[in-house]
Amino acid sequence: MIQLAIGVVLGNSAKNLVMAIVDDLIMPMISVLTPGGSWEERTIVVGPASFHVGNLLSNLLDFFIVAIVVYVVVKKIFKIDIGSK
């Protein structure tokens, strides 16, 4: 049970670290590369509805980066665990 608690705490810390890297390093680089500045505030207006496409793309990019980091870490952990038996 203690391993689960440790895993949750470390997972939350890793998530915060990855989110800081994404928010402070990756997103500003993407904003520089896109013409017109902040792409996270882009909207598409169709009739009376407005779709916040920039916010959606930002959250999707955050999700994929976190998923890739978790995948790599879990893959390394299982590789170490299998090799030790």
N, C-alpha and C positions, 0 to 999 in steps of 0.2 A: 504494500500500500504506500509505503514511503517513496518507492521509486516513481509511482504515479504522481505524487505531489511534487517531487523534484522535477520530473518531466514537464509538468504544467508550468512551474515557475520558470524553468529554463526556456521553454517554448515561448512564453510571454515575453521574456527578455530578448530572445532572438527576434521575435516579431517586431518589437520596438526598435531594435537595432536596424533591421532591414527597412522598416518604414522610414527611419531617419535618413538612411542612405538614399532611399528613393526620393524622399521629399527634398533633401538638401543638396544632392548631387545629380541625380539622373533627371529629375523633372526640370531643373533650371537649364540643363544642357539641351533638353528637347525644346524648351521655350525659346532658347536662342536660335535654334535651327528653323523654327517655324516663323514665317513672315507675319508680322502684325503683333508680336508679343505673346501675351498669355493665351495659350490654346486651351487651357482648362475652363475658360469662361465662354467658349464658343457655343452658340445656340443655333438651332435651325427652326425657323418659324414657318409653320404650315397652317394657314388660316388663323384661327384663334389660339391654337396650341403652339407652345414653344418647347422644343426638346433640347435639353442640356447635354449635347453630344460630347463636349469637352470634358465635363465631369465624369461621364460614363467611361470615356476612353482612359481617363486618368485612373479611375478605380480598377478598370480591367488590367491596365499595365501594372498597377500595384499588386493585384492578385497574382498575375503571372510571375512576377519577380519573386514574391514570397513563396509561391508554389515551387519554383525552380530551386530556390535555396533549401526548402524543406526536403525536396526530393534528393538533392545532392547529399545533405547531411544524413538522412535516413539510409541512403545507399552506402555511405561510408561506415555508418554504425553497424549495419548488417554485415558488411564485408569484414570488419574487425571482429565481430562476434562469431562468425562462421570460421574465420581463420584461427581463432583461439581454441576451438574444440578439438 
